[in-house]
Amino acid sequence: MIHLCMSEMSMLTSGVDRARFSDQVALKLRLLIERDELRPGEQLPSKRHICDRLGVRRTVVREAICALEQSGLISIEPGRGTFVVLPGLHTIVDSLAHTPE
């Protein structure tokens, strides 16, 4: 469950453009993962729930989730949901991809 204090809510809803909103939402979700509030294998709340809790539009949440998937922190499984991946897995894959032959 995502919980926000008033200062976090005002930070997310101050007059900032949509790209900044998606960065802030991605940061909030990243912090929840790093603090083990969202654990490996756990499903993220629905986009609608995140939108309601953070007071942002669905496109903002979609962009944030896409950025987190690209960074390797989460995995989007069509028809199932969005899940936190095992810690360190994205680092291992990145290092293997960049290993000289």
GROMACS elastic network, one bead per residue, 0.5 to 0.9 nm:
[ bonds ]
;  ai    aj funct       b0    kb
    1    37     6  0.80434   500
    1    38     6  0.83244   500
    1    44     6  0.86495   500
    1    45     6  0.71376   500
    2    29     6  0.85728   500
    2    32     6  0.80688   500
    2    37     6  0.85186   500
    2    45     6  0.81590   500
    2    49     6  0.88487   500
    2    50     6  0.74725   500
    2    53     6  0.70308   500
    2    54     6  0.86128   500
    3    53     6  0.75685   500
    3    54     6  0.89358   500
    4     7     6  0.80286   500
    4     8     6  0.59012   500
    4     9     6  0.62685   500
    4    53     6  0.77058   500
    4    54     6  0.76735   500
    5     8     6  0.54138   500
    5     9     6  0.63766   500
    5    10     6  0.88190   500
    6     9     6  0.50148   500
    6    10     6  0.61271   500
    6    11     6  0.85008   500
    7    10     6  0.51588   500
    7    11     6  0.60765   500
    7    12     6  0.86789   500
    8    11     6  0.50130   500
    8    12     6  0.63066   500
    8    13     6  0.87372   500
    8    54     6  0.88187   500
    9    12     6  0.51882   500
    9    13     6  0.62417   500
    9    14     6  0.86220   500
    9    53     6  0.87630   500
    9    54     6  0.64643   500
    9    55     6  0.76722   500
   10    13     6  0.50691   500
   10    14     6  0.58254   500
   11    14     6  0.56047   500
   11    24     6  0.85340   500
   12    15     6  0.86512   500
   12    16     6  0.81125   500
   12    20     6  0.88471   500
   12    21     6  0.64157   500
   12    24     6  0.66224   500
   12    25     6  0.76618   500
   12    54     6  0.71442   500
   12    55     6  0.78101   500
   12    56     6  0.79522   500
   13    16     6  0.74025   500
   13    21     6  0.79214   500
   13    54     6  0.81854   500
   13    55     6  0.70192   500
   13    56     6  0.74908   500
   16    19     6  0.81823   500
   16    20     6  0.60903   500
   16    21     6  0.66653   500
   17    20     6  0.54621   500
   17    21     6  0.64331   500
   18    22     6  0.62843   500
   18    23     6  0.86443   500
   18    57     6  0.89820   500
   18    59     6  0.86611   500
   18    60     6  0.64498   500
   19    22     6  0.52330   500
   19    23     6  0.63383   500
   19    24     6  0.87174   500
   19    60     6  0.75205   500
   19    63     6  0.82784   500
   20    24     6  0.61552   500
   20    25     6  0.86074   500
   21    24     6  0.50608   500
   21    25     6  0.61357   500
   21    26     6  0.85046   500
   21    56     6  0.76669   500
   21    60     6  0.63675   500
   21    61     6  0.85526   500
   21    64     6  0.84243   500
   22    25     6  0.50510   500
   22    26     6  0.59937   500
   22    27     6  0.84346   500
   22    56     6  0.88891   500
   22    59     6  0.83931   500
   22    61     6  0.62703   500
   22    62     6  0.80828   500
   22    63     6  0.58464   500
   22    65     6  0.85065   500
   22    67     6  0.86265   500
   23    26     6  0.50815   500
   23    27     6  0.60841   500
   23    28     6  0.86491   500
   23    60     6  0.86430   500
   23    63     6  0.83687   500
   23    64     6  0.62782   500
   23    67     6  0.83690   500
   24    28     6  0.61686   500
   24    29     6  0.86638   500
   24    64     6  0.80671   500
   25    28     6  0.50525   500
   25    29     6  0.62336   500
   25    30     6  0.84629   500
   25    50     6  0.89259   500
   25    54     6  0.78879   500
   25    56     6  0.87307   500
   25    60     6  0.76773   500
   25    61     6  0.67290   500
   25    64     6  0.59428   500
   25    65     6  0.85217   500
   26    29     6  0.51837   500
   26    30     6  0.59597   500
   26    31     6  0.85550   500
   26    61     6  0.79135   500
   26    63     6  0.83119   500
   26    65     6  0.66625   500
   26    66     6  0.89400   500
   26    67     6  0.70980   500
   26    68     6  0.65003   500
   27    31     6  0.60957   500
   27    32     6  0.86124   500
   27    64     6  0.83304   500
   27    68     6  0.89416   500
   28    31     6  0.51735   500
   28    32     6  0.63445   500
   28    33     6  0.87989   500
   29    32     6  0.50329   500
   29    33     6  0.63237   500
   29    34     6  0.86639   500
   29    38     6  0.82740   500
   29    64     6  0.85082   500
   29    65     6  0.85932   500
   29    68     6  0.84227   500
   30    33     6  0.51019   500
   30    34     6  0.61220   500
   30    35     6  0.85685   500
   30    38     6  0.89980   500
   30    68     6  0.75729   500
   30    73     6  0.77292   500
   31    35     6  0.59574   500
   31    36     6  0.84306   500
   31    37     6  0.84074   500
   31    38     6  0.89845   500
   32    35     6  0.52042   500
   32    36     6  0.61945   500
   32    38     6  0.55962   500
   32    39     6  0.85571   500
   33    36     6  0.50919   500
   33    37     6  0.58981   500
   33    39     6  0.61965   500
   33    40     6  0.80837   500
   33    73     6  0.80916   500
   33    84     6  0.74733   500
   34    37     6  0.76407   500
   34    38     6  0.79238   500
   34    39     6  0.85232   500
   35    38     6  0.75642   500
   35    39     6  0.86136   500
   36    39     6  0.51213   500
   36    40     6  0.82518   500
   38    41     6  0.86793   500
   38    42     6  0.63428   500
   38    43     6  0.79667   500
   38    44     6  0.73408   500
   38    84     6  0.70495   500
   39    42     6  0.53937   500
   39    43     6  0.84945   500
   39    83     6  0.88912   500
   39    84     6  0.63443   500
   39    85     6  0.81944   500
   39    86     6  0.82544   500
   40    43     6  0.85696   500
   40    74     6  0.87433   500
   40    83     6  0.74463   500
   40    85     6  0.50461   500
   40    87     6  0.69045   500
   41    83     6  0.57656   500
   41    84     6  0.52825   500
   41    85     6  0.59033   500
   41    86     6  0.69402   500
   42    82     6  0.84687   500
   42    83     6  0.55089   500
   42    84     6  0.56692   500
   42    85     6  0.82335   500
   43    46     6  0.87136   500
   43    81     6  0.66473   500
   43    82     6  0.56067   500
   43    84     6  0.65221   500
   44    47     6  0.84582   500
   44    50     6  0.89479   500
   44    74     6  0.88149   500
   44    81     6  0.75349   500
   44    82     6  0.56103   500
   44    83     6  0.57432   500
   44    84     6  0.71805   500
   45    48     6  0.81372   500
   45    49     6  0.61405   500
   45    50     6  0.64950   500
   45    81     6  0.88509   500
   45    82     6  0.81778   500
   46    49     6  0.51406   500
   46    50     6  0.63424   500
   46    51     6  0.85897   500
   46    81     6  0.80490   500
   46    82     6  0.83517   500
   47    50     6  0.50984   500
   47    51     6  0.60519   500
   47    52     6  0.85929   500
   47    58     6  0.65773   500
   47    61     6  0.63851   500
   47    62     6  0.73190   500
   47    65     6  0.89534   500
   48    51     6  0.50146   500
   48    52     6  0.61657   500
   48    53     6  0.86191   500
   48    57     6  0.87316   500
   48    58     6  0.68706   500
   48    61     6  0.86959   500
   49    52     6  0.51309   500
   49    53     6  0.61214   500
   49    54     6  0.85313   500
   50    53     6  0.51469   500
   50    54     6  0.59611   500
   50    55     6  0.80419   500
   50    56     6  0.81266   500
   50    58     6  0.84810   500
   50    61     6  0.71896   500
   51    54     6  0.53491   500
   51    55     6  0.54667   500
   51    56     6  0.50394   500
   51    57     6  0.58316   500
   51    58     6  0.60263   500
   51    60     6  0.83367   500
   51    61     6  0.67040   500
   52    55     6  0.52487   500
   52    56     6  0.70899   500
   52    57     6  0.84766   500
   53    56     6  0.82165   500
   54    57     6  0.88759   500
   56    59     6  0.84156   500
   56    60     6  0.65172   500
   56    61     6  0.73575   500
   57    60     6  0.54206   500
   57    61     6  0.67429   500
   57    62     6  0.88622   500
   58    61     6  0.51385   500
   58    62     6  0.60835   500
   58    63     6  0.86300   500
   59    63     6  0.61270   500
   59    64     6  0.85718   500
   60    63     6  0.52363   500
   60    64     6  0.62587   500
   60    65     6  0.87055   500
   61    64     6  0.50209   500
   61    65     6  0.60964   500
   61    66     6  0.85096   500
   62    65     6  0.51933   500
   62    66     6  0.61452   500
   62    67     6  0.86858   500
   63    66     6  0.50653   500
   63    67     6  0.62403   500
   63    68     6  0.87261   500
   64    67     6  0.51451   500
   64    68     6  0.63052   500
   64    69     6  0.86702   500
   65    68     6  0.50695   500
   65    69     6  0.61326   500
   65    70     6  0.86166   500
   65    74     6  0.78674   500
   65    76     6  0.86250   500
   65    82     6  0.85059   500
   66    69     6  0.50726   500
   66    70     6  0.62212   500
   66    71     6  0.86881   500
   66    74     6  0.89104   500
   66    76     6  0.86804   500
   67    70     6  0.50920   500
   67    71     6  0.62812   500
   67    72     6  0.87455   500
   68    71     6  0.50317   500
   68    72     6  0.63136   500
   68    73     6  0.55692   500
   68    74     6  0.59827   500
   68    75     6  0.84735   500
   69    72     6  0.50472   500
   69    73     6  0.58671   500
   69    75     6  0.57096   500
   69    76     6  0.71422   500
   70    73     6  0.77909   500
   70    74     6  0.82268   500
   70    75     6  0.89199   500
   71    74     6  0.79212   500
   71    90     6  0.72845   500
   72    75     6  0.72558   500
   72    84     6  0.89829   500
   72    85     6  0.74460   500
   72    88     6  0.89364   500
   72    89     6  0.75955   500
   72    91     6  0.79524   500
   72    93     6  0.89710   500
   73    83     6  0.86712   500
   73    84     6  0.60818   500
   73    85     6  0.57308   500
   73    86     6  0.79686   500
   73    87     6  0.76486   500
   73    88     6  0.87346   500
   73    89     6  0.84381   500
   73    90     6  0.69348   500
   74    82     6  0.67278   500
   74    83     6  0.54176   500
   74    85     6  0.51573   500
   74    86     6  0.86905   500
   75    81     6  0.84396   500
   75    82     6  0.56444   500
   75    83     6  0.52437   500
   75    84     6  0.63521   500
   75    85     6  0.63077   500
   76    80     6  0.80828   500
   76    81     6  0.60412   500
   76    83     6  0.64393   500
   77    80     6  0.54008   500
   77    81     6  0.53489   500
   77    82     6  0.59689   500
   77    83     6  0.76665   500
   78    81     6  0.63062   500
   78    82     6  0.82365   500
   80    83     6  0.89707   500
   84    87     6  0.85534   500
   85    88     6  0.85907   500
   85    89     6  0.72453   500
   85    90     6  0.82822   500
   86    89     6  0.57814   500
   86    90     6  0.83219   500
   87    90     6  0.75612   500
   87    91     6  0.84735   500
   88    91     6  0.51251   500
   88    92     6  0.63366   500
   88    93     6  0.87908   500
   89    92     6  0.51934   500
   89    93     6  0.63039   500
   89    94     6  0.86182   500
   90    93     6  0.51492   500
   90    94     6  0.60540   500
   90    95     6  0.85480   500
   91    94     6  0.51094   500
   91    95     6  0.60997   500
   91    96     6  0.86019   500
   92    95     6  0.51862   500
   92    96     6  0.61955   500
   92    97     6  0.85848   500
   93    96     6  0.51612   500
   93    97     6  0.61152   500
   93    98     6  0.87205   500
   94    97     6  0.50838   500
   94    98     6  0.63232   500
   94    99     6  0.87280   500
   95    98     6  0.52250   500
   95    99     6  0.61396   500
   96    99     6  0.52271   500
   96   100     6  0.87965   500
   97   100     6  0.85922   500
